[in-house]
Amino acid sequence: MKQFLILIAAIFFVLTICTAGNKQEKENPASRNFVKKDPIENFWKWFKANQKRLRKFEDDPDRHLTEMLVQAKKIQPGLAIELEPPQNGIIHMTVSADGNEDLFGLVKNIIAKAPEIRGWKFIAFRQRMTPEQVRGIKLKAQNHELDPEQMKFFPVINGDTLDLIIYAKDITEENYNQVAYGALLLLDNILGEYDCVTKVRSYDFHDMPSTKEELEDLIPLLRLAAYVDAFHSSKK
């Protein structure tokens, strides 16, 4: 008899909860169709509310960029944001996957959902530099300087795929990792982030050969962007 009463009490308790839940759902129909807010839309909502203040980012670049990256991290960790000083009253803001191909689709989606805001232009992925701009780059890899005007490349073609061997002076086993990292940053600027990742399958880095015969087969690095474009155009 005691067990029977306990069972009745339990059933009554469950029915009470269900009734209360149904009552709450009737009072608040929106709860039945609750949809988690899109973090991308949240980011742009925040941006619109703060864009006038963010236009003054040059006053304190580190603080403003850190603030924007904190908001971008709510979409997905690993995103990067770059701001350029205003040109003709327009600030170019780049959203980057920082070379992570897994985030490329997300970056495209972020820019696709960007609002129209006067005085701002939103760009997906770091863009190419002009050859003139590339000539002015000198990258330090520890004690090693990378000068694009002194570097060359050799294409390795296998069907529709393109691999590249990049040549620079004084590459050794000891400094290979540091030089490779610096060279990839340089290639990112030469080809643009998207093409650097998607249009070349792999990169390797070798010391510059010393013989005239070997050097004749190599191509100046400043011609890399034109070469990659021509290679992919020929496949169409």
C-alpha positions in Angstrom: 0.0 0.0 0.0 2.8 2.4 0.8 4.6 1.7 -2.5 1.2 2.3 -4.3 0.9 5.7 -2.6 4.4 6.6 -3.5 3.8 5.7 -7.2 0.6 7.9 -7.2 2.6 10.8 -5.7 5.3 10.4 -8.4 2.8 10.4 -11.2 1.1 13.5 -9.8 4.4 15.2 -9.6 5.3 14.5 -13.2 1.8 15.6 -14.4 2.2 18.8 -12.5 5.5 19.6 -14.2 4.1 18.8 -17.6 1.0 21.0 -17.0 3.2 23.8 -15.8 5.4 23.4 -18.9 2.5 23.5 -21.2 1.1 26.5 -19.5 4.4 28.4 -19.8 4.6 27.4 -23.5 1.1 28.8 -24.1 1.9 32.0 -22.3 5.2 32.3 -24.3 4.8 30.8 -27.8 8.2 32.0 -28.8 9.8 29.5 -26.5 8.6 26.7 -28.8 10.6 28.2 -31.7 13.7 29.2 -29.8 16.6 29.5 -32.2 20.2 30.2 -31.0 21.3 33.6 -32.2 23.8 33.6 -35.1 27.2 34.7 -33.7 28.0 36.3 -37.0 24.9 38.5 -36.8 25.8 39.3 -33.2 29.3 40.4 -34.3 27.9 42.8 -36.9 25.3 44.1 -34.6 28.0 44.9 -32.1 30.2 46.4 -34.9 27.4 48.7 -36.1 26.8 50.0 -32.6 30.5 50.8 -32.1 31.7 51.7 -35.6 31.9 55.4 -35.1 34.2 54.9 -32.1 36.2 52.2 -34.0 36.9 54.7 -36.8 39.4 56.3 -34.4 41.4 53.1 -34.2 44.6 54.9 -35.1 44.5 56.7 -31.7 45.1 53.4 -30.0 45.5 50.5 -32.5 46.3 47.8 -30.1 43.3 48.5 -27.9 40.8 48.7 -30.7 42.1 45.6 -32.5 42.1 43.6 -29.3 38.5 44.6 -28.7 37.5 43.6 -32.2 39.3 40.2 -31.9 37.6 39.5 -28.6 34.3 39.9 -30.5 35.5 37.9 -33.5 36.6 35.0 -31.2 32.9 34.6 -30.2 32.3 33.5 -33.8 35.3 31.2 -34.0 38.8 31.3 -32.5 41.6 31.7 -35.0 40.1 34.6 -37.0 42.2 37.7 -37.6 41.2 41.3 -38.4 43.3 44.0 -40.0 42.5 47.7 -40.4 44.1 50.1 -42.9 44.2 53.8 -42.4 41.3 55.7 -44.1 41.8 56.4 -47.8 39.3 58.9 -49.2 37.3 58.6 -46.1 37.0 54.8 -46.4 38.6 52.3 -43.9 39.4 48.9 -45.3 38.8 46.1 -42.8 40.1 42.6 -43.7 38.7 39.5 -42.0 41.3 36.7 -42.3 41.4 33.0 -41.6 45.1 33.5 -40.8 46.0 30.9 -43.4 43.7 28.2 -41.9 41.8 26.7 -44.9 39.3 25.1 -42.5 38.1 28.7 -41.7 37.8 29.9 -45.3 34.1 29.1 -45.7 33.4 30.9 -42.4 35.3 34.0 -43.5 33.3 34.1 -46.7 30.1 33.9 -44.7 31.2 36.7 -42.4 31.8 39.0 -45.3 28.6 37.9 -47.0 26.6 39.0 -43.9 28.5 42.3 -43.5 26.2 45.3 -43.4 26.5 48.4 -45.6 28.2 51.0 -43.5 29.2 54.3 -44.9 33.0 54.8 -44.7 33.8 51.1 -44.4 34.8 48.4 -46.8 34.9 44.8 -45.6 37.3 42.4 -47.4 37.6 38.6 -47.1 41.2 37.4 -46.7 44.5 39.3 -46.9 45.0 40.6 -50.4 48.0 40.6 -52.7 50.6 43.3 -52.5 51.7 45.0 -55.7 55.1 44.1 -57.1 56.3 47.6 -56.0 55.1 46.9 -52.5 56.7 43.5 -52.4 60.1 44.9 -53.5 60.0 47.0 -50.3 59.7 44.1 -48.0 62.6 42.8 -46.0 61.6 40.0 -43.5 63.8 39.0 -40.6 63.9 35.3 -39.7 66.0 35.4 -36.6 69.4 36.5 -38.0 68.4 35.7 -41.6 67.0 38.4 -43.9 64.6 37.5 -46.7 64.8 39.9 -49.6 62.2 39.0 -52.3 64.3 40.6 -55.0 67.1 38.2 -54.2 64.9 35.1 -54.1 63.8 32.6 -56.8 61.4 29.7 -57.2 61.1 26.5 -59.2 57.6 25.1 -60.1 57.0 21.3 -59.8 53.9 20.4 -61.8 52.1 17.1 -61.5 49.0 17.1 -63.6 46.7 19.9 -62.3 48.7 20.4 -59.1 51.4 22.9 -58.5 54.2 22.6 -55.8 56.9 25.2 -55.3 60.5 25.2 -54.2 61.5 28.6 -52.9 65.2 29.5 -53.0 66.9 32.0 -50.7 70.5 32.5 -49.6 72.0 30.8 -46.6 69.2 28.4 -45.8 70.5 25.6 -43.5 69.1 22.8 -41.5 69.5 24.9 -38.3 67.5 27.9 -39.6 65.1 26.1 -41.9 62.0 26.4 -39.7 62.5 30.1 -39.0 63.2 30.8 -42.7 60.2 28.8 -43.8 57.9 30.6 -41.5 59.2 34.0 -42.7 59.0 32.9 -46.3 55.4 31.8 -46.0 54.5 35.2 -44.6 56.2 36.7 -47.7 54.3 34.4 -50.0 51.1 35.3 -48.3 51.8 38.9 -49.3 52.8 38.0 -52.9 49.9 35.7 -53.7 47.3 36.8 -51.2 46.0 34.6 -48.4 43.4 32.7 -50.4 45.6 31.9 -53.4 48.6 31.1 -51.3 46.7 28.3 -49.6 44.4 27.0 -52.4 46.4 27.4 -55.6 49.7 25.9 -54.5 49.7 22.4 -53.0 52.9 22.6 -51.0 56.1 24.7 -50.5 59.6 23.7 -49.8 62.6 26.0 -49.1 66.1 25.4 -50.4 69.4 27.2 -50.2 70.2 29.2 -53.3 72.3 27.1 -55.8 75.7 28.4 -56.7 76.2 27.2 -60.2 75.1 29.2 -63.3 73.5 26.1 -64.8 71.2 25.6 -61.8 70.3 29.3 -61.5 69.2 29.4 -65.2 66.3 27.0 -64.4 65.0 29.3 -61.6 62.4 32.1 -61.8 62.6 35.4 -59.9 60.2 35.3 -56.9 58.7 38.7 -58.0 57.2 36.9 -61.0 55.4 34.3 -58.8 51.9 35.8 -58.8 51.9 36.1 -62.6 53.1 32.5 -62.9 50.5 31.0 -60.6 47.7 33.0 -62.3 48.9 31.7 -65.7 49.1 28.1 -64.5 45.6 28.1 -63.3 44.2 30.0 -66.3 45.7 27.3 -68.6 43.6 24.6 -66.8 40.3 26.3 -67.7 
